[in-house]
Amino acid sequence: MNNVGDNRLLKILAKRVKQLREDRGLTQEDAYNDTGVHFGRIEQGQRNISFTSLNKLCEYFEISLKEFFSKDFD
């Protein structure tokens, strides 16, 4: 995949993670303290997270991977 496609996907991922966090009324610091995952870098679209980190976030937000990808990833 080219950089343009990678960057687009990272921006979509960033938006989705931020939406999930904000919908639960959590700050980035709250979420970091609960998970050990640095949300700031993810939400800026600067960090390509691993599958295991994504799974950890889904468990934290109590959603499935399928639910995570059900929005914005057309």
C-alpha positions as CSV (number, residue, x, y, z in Angstrom):
1,M,0.0,0.0,0.0
2,N,1.2,3.5,-0.7
3,N,1.8,6.2,1.8
4,V,-1.4,8.1,0.8
5,G,-3.5,5.0,1.5
6,D,-1.7,4.3,4.8
7,N,-2.2,7.9,5.9
8,R,-5.9,7.8,5.0
9,L,-6.4,4.7,7.0
10,L,-4.5,6.0,10.0
11,K,-6.7,9.2,10.0
12,I,-9.8,7.0,9.9
13,L,-8.5,4.9,12.8
14,A,-7.6,8.1,14.7
15,K,-11.1,9.4,14.3
16,R,-12.7,6.2,15.4
17,V,-10.6,5.8,18.5
18,K,-11.2,9.4,19.5
19,Q,-15.0,9.0,18.9
20,L,-15.1,6.0,21.1
21,R,-13.1,7.7,23.9
22,E,-15.2,10.9,23.8
23,D,-18.5,9.0,23.7
24,R,-17.6,7.5,27.1
25,G,-16.6,10.9,28.5
26,L,-12.9,9.9,28.9
27,T,-9.9,12.1,28.6
28,Q,-6.8,10.8,26.9
29,E,-5.1,10.6,30.3
30,D,-8.0,8.5,31.7
31,A,-7.7,6.1,28.8
32,Y,-3.9,5.9,29.1
33,N,-4.1,5.3,32.8
34,D,-6.6,2.5,32.2
35,T,-4.8,0.8,29.3
36,G,-1.2,1.9,29.1
37,V,-1.9,2.9,25.5
38,H,-0.9,6.4,24.4
39,F,-4.1,7.8,22.8
40,G,-2.6,11.1,21.8
41,R,-0.4,9.6,19.1
42,I,-3.1,7.3,17.9
43,E,-5.7,10.1,17.7
44,Q,-3.3,12.4,15.8
45,G,-2.9,9.6,13.1
46,Q,0.8,9.4,13.8
47,R,0.9,5.9,15.2
48,N,0.2,2.7,13.3
49,I,-0.9,0.5,16.1
50,S,-0.5,-3.3,16.3
51,F,-3.4,-5.7,16.0
52,T,-2.9,-6.6,19.7
53,S,-3.2,-3.0,20.7
54,L,-6.3,-2.6,18.6
55,N,-7.8,-5.6,20.3
56,K,-6.9,-4.2,23.7
57,L,-8.7,-1.0,22.8
58,C,-11.8,-2.9,21.7
59,E,-11.8,-4.9,24.9
60,Y,-11.5,-1.6,26.8
61,F,-14.4,0.0,25.0
62,E,-16.3,-3.3,25.2
63,I,-16.8,-3.6,21.5
64,S,-15.8,-6.3,19.0
65,L,-13.3,-5.8,16.3
66,K,-16.2,-6.1,13.8
67,E,-18.0,-3.2,15.6
68,F,-14.9,-1.1,15.6
69,F,-14.6,-1.4,11.8
70,S,-18.4,-1.0,11.2
71,K,-18.0,2.8,10.8
72,D,-15.9,4.8,8.4
73,F,-13.9,1.9,7.0
74,D,-15.9,1.5,3.8
